[in-house]
Amino acid sequence: MLKRIASGPYLIWIVLFILIPILMIGFFSMVRTDAETGDYYLTAINFARVFEPVYIAVWTRSIKIALEATAICLLIGYPMAMILAKMNSRYRTIAVMLFVVPMWMNFLLRTYAWMTILGKNGILNKILMFFGLPQMTFLYSEGAVLLGMVYNFLPFMVLPIYTVLSRMDQSLIEAAEDLGGNRINVFRKVIFPLSLPGVVSGTSMVFMPAVSTFVISNLLYGGQYMLIGNLIEQQFLVVNDWFFGSAISIILMFLILATMAVMNHLSGNNPEEGGVNLW
């Protein structure tokens, strides 16, 4: 009885701010209004429009840049996580805080900061001018959007991998080395397989916000680089077509849920359960 009472506020929160909004979005995605009477009627036209070539291009672009951002975060984040895990505990806390503290700053401010760095009169171009080099266009490009994603979402990759690596049983690594495994084999056969739960968690935590973001592309590409997040924002705030915007949101939600399901399935394949084959 006490558990039910304690969980009451949480259940109310879920119903008011998760369940009801999802049901509303689902309702709007399946209806439209009659131009004459204003009545709602069921239709599949909202979902049919999502698969038109012009919108398929937006989906493809969004998934492509999200995958690129995720891959770059993994390539940069994994070595960082290994360095953090191997640090002396005296300095490790400070190093971890350097990753966490920027996340306390407002997301918009962090992205605006890159505008001052990449702009025509920004820091990078001033450095180029100082050395007598021609100015370059960094801002309002796909590279700027990708850079903004990597910068904002990199901690989401580093921290889960670092957590797994820092808790890894060092005796397994020592045993692999005693059995004659070199550094490459030990990493490939022991360290990386055991760190897969962190890799999978970090990958999902980067990919999901990257595929749905709209603020980064708005600021660093001047709103001219249409991603799926920008398309949804446009339907709700500019075009005022909540029905089509809701249909896109539902499909995006299913895409994210499918990604989470795949990631959870992959993370369930724990090498610890079946042992580690060094060779």
Secondary structure, DSSP 8 states (H G I E B T S, - for coil): -HHHHHHHHHHHHHIIIIIHHHHHHHHHHTEEE-TTT--EEE-SHHHHHHTSHHHHHHHHHHHHHHHHHHHHHHHHHHHHHHHHHHS-HHHHHHHHHHHHHHHHS-HHHHHHHHHHHHSTTSHHHHHHHHTT------SSSHHHHHHHHHHHHHHHHHHHHHHHHHTS-HHHHHHHHHTT--HHHHIIIIIHHHHHHHHHHHHHHHHHHHHH--HHHHHHSTT-S--HHHHHHHHHHTS--HHHHHHHHHHHHHHHHHHHHHHHHHHT--HHHH-----
